[in-house]
Every structure is written in structure tokens, then in C-alpha cells.
């Protein structure tokens, strides 16, 4: 089953906290997941200051600089993994280096229910 591990942290302290993960540590963890066959994708994100939010309301597009909402923690990156079950996914998430200074939200990926319509 696929799970998305969303990494949240406070950008102001992410790289200055004593327990902050180093890039080489994050890369090593990603490589170990890849070698185990459980890694589907992983990427760090640029600062929330680079975000652009797009909304479509009543047929009109609105584009706003910045994130959708103000929060104490920002989305910093993600891992898309293949796990046996939720417990396996939680184990993967607990070992993500950034979990030491932020949080990791684990969510199962929902399969689209696409059925062929008969003509």
C-alpha cells in the first residue's frame, strides 16, 4: 500500500536547532529506503516564501503569493513510500531525520475508483 509522509517543520528553526538533520543524513535515509524497495519518491521543498496558491471559484482563477494558510509549521518535503500496512509506514516516518525537529503526517494514498461506463 502507498503512504505519503508529509514533513512539517518551523522554517525559522529547521536548520538551526541542535537536532536538525543534515542534508547528507537525509540523503542517506532516502537511499536506504530506496535500496529496501520501499521508496517511490522523496523531495525537499523550497521555503514557503516561494509558494504560490491557486484557487478556482465561480469560474475565476485567483493566484496569491505565499501559502494557503499561516501556520507555525510549514510543509518542508515528502516521502512517498510502499509499506505493508500503517504500522510499517509509521515506522518509516519515525526514522525520517526531520521528525526530530518537526512532525511527519502519514496518510494512505487513495486509489481512484474509476469504472468504465457502458455505452
C-alpha positions as CSV (number, residue, x, y, z in Angstrom):
1,X,0.0,0.0,0.0
2,X,1.2,3.5,-0.8
3,X,1.6,6.1,2.0
4,X,2.6,9.8,1.8
5,X,4.7,11.0,4.6
6,X,4.4,14.8,4.8
7,X,7.2,16.5,6.7
8,X,6.3,19.7,8.6
9,X,8.7,21.9,10.4
10,X,9.2,25.5,11.5
11,X,11.3,27.1,8.8
12,X,12.8,29.6,11.2
13,X,14.4,26.9,13.3
14,X,14.7,23.9,10.9
15,X,18.4,24.3,10.2
16,X,19.4,26.0,13.4
17,X,18.0,23.5,16.0
18,X,20.7,21.3,17.6
19,X,18.8,18.2,16.5
20,X,18.4,19.4,12.9
21,X,19.1,16.8,10.3
22,X,21.9,17.5,7.8
23,X,21.3,17.1,4.1
24,X,23.7,14.1,3.9
25,X,21.8,12.4,6.7
26,X,18.5,12.9,4.8
27,X,20.1,11.6,1.6
28,X,21.4,8.5,3.3
29,X,18.0,7.7,4.8
30,X,16.4,8.2,1.4
31,X,19.0,5.9,-0.2
32,X,18.4,3.2,2.5
33,X,14.6,3.3,1.8
34,X,15.3,3.1,-2.0
35,X,17.6,0.1,-1.5
36,X,14.9,-1.6,0.5
37,X,12.5,-1.2,-2.4
38,X,10.0,0.9,-0.3
39,X,10.9,4.4,-1.7
40,X,8.6,5.6,-4.5
41,X,9.6,9.3,-4.4
42,X,11.0,11.9,-2.0
43,X,11.8,15.6,-2.3
44,X,12.6,18.5,0.0
45,X,10.7,21.7,-0.8
46,X,11.9,25.3,-1.1
47,X,10.8,27.8,1.5
48,X,7.2,28.5,2.0
49,X,8.0,32.1,0.8
50,X,8.4,30.7,-2.7
51,X,4.8,29.2,-2.6
52,X,2.0,30.3,-4.9
53,X,-1.6,29.4,-4.1
54,X,-4.1,28.9,-6.9
55,X,-7.9,28.9,-6.4
56,X,-10.7,28.5,-8.8
57,X,-14.0,30.0,-7.6
58,X,-17.1,30.5,-9.8
59,X,-15.0,30.1,-12.9
60,X,-12.4,32.7,-11.9
61,X,-8.8,31.9,-11.1
62,X,-7.2,33.7,-8.2
63,X,-3.4,33.5,-7.7
64,X,-1.9,34.5,-4.4
65,X,1.8,34.7,-3.4
66,X,2.6,32.6,-0.4
67,X,1.0,29.6,1.3
68,X,-2.7,28.9,1.7
69,X,-2.7,29.5,5.4
70,X,-0.5,30.9,8.1
71,X,0.8,28.1,10.4
72,X,3.6,27.5,12.9
73,X,5.0,24.6,10.8
74,X,5.3,24.6,7.1
75,X,5.4,21.7,4.6
76,X,9.1,21.0,4.1
77,X,9.1,17.9,2.0
78,X,7.6,14.5,1.5
79,X,8.3,10.8,1.1
80,X,6.0,8.6,-1.0
81,X,6.6,5.0,0.2
82,X,5.3,1.5,-0.3
83,X,4.5,-0.1,3.1
84,X,3.0,-3.4,4.2
85,X,0.5,-1.5,6.4
86,X,0.0,1.6,8.6
87,X,2.4,0.3,11.3
88,X,5.1,-0.2,8.7
89,X,4.5,3.3,7.3
90,X,4.7,4.8,10.8
91,X,8.0,3.1,11.4
92,X,9.3,4.6,8.2
93,X,8.1,8.0,9.2
94,X,9.6,7.8,12.7
95,X,13.0,7.3,11.2
96,X,12.8,10.3,8.9
97,X,15.6,12.6,10.2
98,X,13.4,15.7,10.1
99,X,10.9,14.1,12.5
100,X,13.4,15.1,15.3
101,X,12.6,18.8,14.8
102,X,9.2,18.7,13.2
103,X,6.4,16.3,12.6
104,X,5.5,13.8,9.9
105,X,1.9,13.3,8.8
106,X,1.3,9.8,7.4
107,X,-1.6,9.3,5.1
108,X,-2.6,6.4,2.9
109,X,-2.8,7.2,-0.8
110,X,-6.4,6.7,-2.0
111,X,-7.0,4.7,-5.2
112,X,-9.3,6.4,-7.6
113,X,-12.5,4.4,-8.2
114,X,-12.7,4.6,-12.0
115,X,-15.2,2.3,-13.6
116,X,-15.8,2.0,-17.3
117,X,-19.2,3.3,-18.1
118,X,-21.1,1.1,-20.6
119,X,-22.3,2.9,-23.7
